[in-house]
């Protein structure tokens, strides 16, 4: 009999508390840096302080003589086995791609590159000795600014003879998905509206909380690597492809991983150097980076200039969009590399029906930290551009920003809809999400308050920002990836093992690092197989336990991996059916499977699937021609992307005298299709929102003119704190995806993609009467203040009570010297 | 080397340490309390927060020798006889963690916050947790979890489980 339990009738849709939490709240977590092996050595890296330099020599003598030091190695010591950090996505056949050695032998191309490694008995000894390594570096001219890189005056890699890596274009006329963009723009110049803008996507740092760490054990038959990575399977492939180690001799394990956000979607120099040192010395080695090393050496995100031309008719009907992107790759083409901005190609047209569209992207090298995926990867940049432009168009036409969007968006009755970029959106309902968001936000009341404050000349102005976004998730149909010359497939794999004692082992090729897969996957399997939630154990993140996988990124795990899981579960049921029929002495055709039991139609005879599992395990009595196992594997290759969407509304208060901003309300209504676990979904949305808001208001990786990362620690790279943020209002509308059987669309990146333009639109909306039509991100008080001053127009009146704190006379914490001359000399 | 005696989660330890050893490194590398983690090198992130004689400290900002003769409580010492501390239970119940890396420090700081101010407003919770960074949750559910414990401490037992 199946276990009697009081589980909910359907697990899917239930706010199950996470299975993962118990170990995480009690400190029993297995982080990579917690691993200790007998005889293990600790590594410290010696890194280049210069952005671009020739390595004339490395004197390791003093370091080698330091206490506890076992070895000090340079690039030439590991040249034959160190491998190379490859790019998986050359975006054009003629893409220029410099070799990226984990430890370069001759030349460093950005500050933070590794030039030597110390292996010592303790981490402190390794770090002390690293200080004694004398590296003779001869500085070369460095190119740091993206626009200057395009001039080729200074070369990031002189041997390439240019800084340009590749050019990639999508043209709606050429591919037959729309009209000619230049014609439409010319027409609009004659008789319509043309909006031309240039926006900056500043460079960001993913800043996962767990610093990267790698342990390599070369003892035994296999080399085992534990690493704080999102992509153990991809990493194993990269090691096998470039180091000469056979893939079958490499086991990569991602134990508990403390966040990634794209930042751990990489094969890193640190992983490869640790592997090379462990193999050279024949001893287990551990390398754990300091936060300052993370900031300068782990890949960064974004960093684009976007030149945009939007053409519309006088009434605000958009006719064309032309996009010219410059993207900074940093010093090397990373694993996705130039593919990140290209992922935006299908998203600039967003939820709208444009007649013509052209996307042009040119990638460049500079002597800065390499750039790759960061939460959203290409799609936040695209969404920012179009959502800022739609606000500009609304201002030009003189209508509400929501009205201009409604005029141009795809109606709910028009799905499936093939866009001007050539993507087919399967489902969506922009009207429903927007109506719900407006209601929760109190849109009309806030607009009325805004009007009042404008009329009274309140120094603290109110701005309302809109972002109606969509994204493409579920990366990705393998054939589509193949057509884009991506180096791998986009399928995902799952296995289900029905254990003899009634529990169910689920193996997934996705590799969670905070997403809660152990809980959500258990819910899906519990429903499908009719077994208790508690009986399901989810295994992942180890290439020996989960031998097939494409890992976790791009909001793909549930949409692709969840479907693989469903298919594996369905195979389990089909394999169990003939065994159940045999046990019940019935015909296979007479069996029904519901809630974990096979029953004979019209009788009370039945057997539970876990009993079938036990019978298969004993193998004492089973039908001829059937194997004694009901375990099953499935590999699922998606047929299409999924397209979550949502309407985000943000109210910002802007002090026009100081430039300070304060978020007052943030409402989002997302349509992510079927929700497996609402609790996990809310968490993903909240965290995503804050990362997107942080791009709008606070974060930016800044280099000085020497190529030193000046925002190189958590002191200078200003992650938001609890005191900087507010509680959010979130809700959902649901139009299930039609491309997978669960109807899911993906949620991991939604908040980050949508929130950045909502916030900046709100800031600009507050200031628009002052002639301001843009504030560069991050919208710091200084930038807001300068925008107000350059836009002209300051107003003087009383502050609306109970709104943003202002300088009240007689209030505490004011500069005691204010109004006197004493302050001047202090 | 300096000899220190420190009580960690109720157990006394006597060890020889280099005077420069940070408390967090002593806890992780000598005592084996790897539930307490390191997230930065500038005392910004708070992931290493523990209690020193009942008050929260960032253990990367304290030398091991300063803990000599004192009592340290880590995340591993918070649950009693397998029963989660109400703050641990509230973090679970309110989904106040995702990757969980900041969680030990967050919980230790949250416990201290309520010791100091048993009935904080949302704003006081946000100010009181400002020294602990989280990249996953956007703080929304962390604030909710702390508020839930604050709201339940007036009655018997904890609503969070």
Interface residues (C-beta under 8 A of the other chain):
Chain A: X17 X18 X20 X21 X22 X23 X24 X25 X26 X27 X28 X29 X31 X33 X34 X122 X123 X124 X207 X208 X209 X210 X211 X256 X257 X258 X259 X261 X290 X291 X292 X513 X514 X515 X516 X679 X680 X682 X683 X684 X686 X687 X688 X689 X690 X691 X713 X714 X715 X719 X720 X721 X722 X723 X725 X727 X728 X751
Chain B: X18 X25 X28 X29 X33 X34 X35 X36 X37 X38 X39 X40 X41 X42 X44 X45 X47 X74 X75 X76 X78 X79 X84 X88 X91 X92 X93 X95 X97 X98 X99 X100 X101 X102 X103 X104 X107 X122 X125 X126 X127 X129 X130 X131 X132 X133 X134 X135 X136 X137 X138 X139 X140 X141 X142 X143 X144
